[in-house]
Amino acid sequence: MEKLKKIIRRALYPGTAVVLISIPVGIGSLCYSFLIAGEDTLVAYISYLVSAYALAIVCLGIAPVVRKVSRSLHELPYVGKYLDDIPFKTNLSVHLSLGVNLLYVALNAFSGVRYRSVWFGTLAMYYIFLSVMRFLLARYSQKRGLGEDRKCELSRYRMCGIILLMMNIALIGVVILVISDNKGFRYSGMMIYVVALYTFYITVMAIINMVKYRKINSPVAYAVRVINMAAALVSMLALETAMLTQFDDGSTSPHFRQIMTGVSGCVACAMIAGLGIHMIIRSSRELKRGEYAQKGTDDQTSRQRGGKE
C-alpha cells in the first residue's frame, strides 16, 4: 500500500522540469488532434489523456507557488493591509467599483444615443443610481469608517434598499417592454466579448464576497455587497438579451427570445426586489427596537478589551 501511494505521489508531483515540459506537450497534442488528426481518432483520445494529465500536474505543481506568493504578498505593507484589513479592503473596493461603474454608465449612455435604444438608456440610468449609492457609501466609510456608528449605517442601509426597490420597478417596466416588442440590441464589434468578460467577473466576485464576508457586522459593508449583486444580475440579464440577438441565425423560434428574456428578467427582478425588501425590513426592525445601541456598546467594549490586552 505504501509503495502504491509513493507511485501515485510521484506521478502527481513529477518535478518542476516535467511540469514545465507537460504544458507545451499538452497544448501541442490537442492542436494536432483538432487541426490535423481529427477529433474521433486514436491520436485524439491519447491527446485528451495527455492534456488532462498535464493540466492535473500543473494545477498541483502551481499550488505551492501560489502559497509562497500569497505569503510574500502579505508581507508587503499596502498589499498585506488590503488582504487582511477588511474595512480598508471594503472601502477601497467601493471606490474602485464606483470608477468601473461610471465607465459602464458612459458605455451604455453612448450606445443608447448611437442606437436610439431604450434598453441601453435604461441601463445607463440604472448604473447611474448604483453609482450614486456607491458614492454615498464610499463617502460614509471614508469619513466615519465601518462599524463605528451602527444607527447611521442602518439608515443608509435602509435608504439603499428603498432605492433598489424603486429602480427595480423601472427595470420591470423595461423588461416588459423588451418582451412585448421582441426586439434585442447589439454591441458593436468585439464589445460583446468584453462585456461578457466583465459580467462574468463581477458575478463571480459578487457571489464570493457575499459568502466570504457574510460575518462582517456592518450594514454599510453588506449594502455594498448587495449593490454589487444587483449590478451583476442586471449585467447578466443585459448580456443574455444581447447574445440572443447577436448570435441569432434565424433558425430559433421567434418566441424563444421572449421566453428566455421573460424568465431571466423575472428571476433578476425578483432577486433584486427580495434583497431590497430584506434590507428595509431588517434595518427598520433594528432601528425600531434600538438594538444598534447594544451592539455599538458591545463593539466599543470589545475594542477597549483589545486595547488593554
Secondary structure, 3 states (H helix, E strand, C coil): CHHHHHHHHHHHCCCHHHHHHHHHHHHHHHHHHHHHHCCCCHHHHHHHHHHHHHHHHHHHHHHHHHHHHHHHHHHCHHHHHHHHCHHHHHHHHHHHHHHHHHHHHHHHHHHHHHHCCHHHHHHHHHHHHHHHHHHHHHHHHHHHCCCCCHHHHHHHHHHHHHHHHHHHHHHHHHHHHHHHHCCCCCCCCCHHHHHHHHHHHHHHHHHHHHHHCCCCCCHHHHHHHHHHHHHHHHHHHHHHHHHHHHCCCCCCCCCHHHHHHHHHHHHHHHHHHHHHHHHHHHHHHHHHHCHHHHHHHHHHHHHHHHHHC
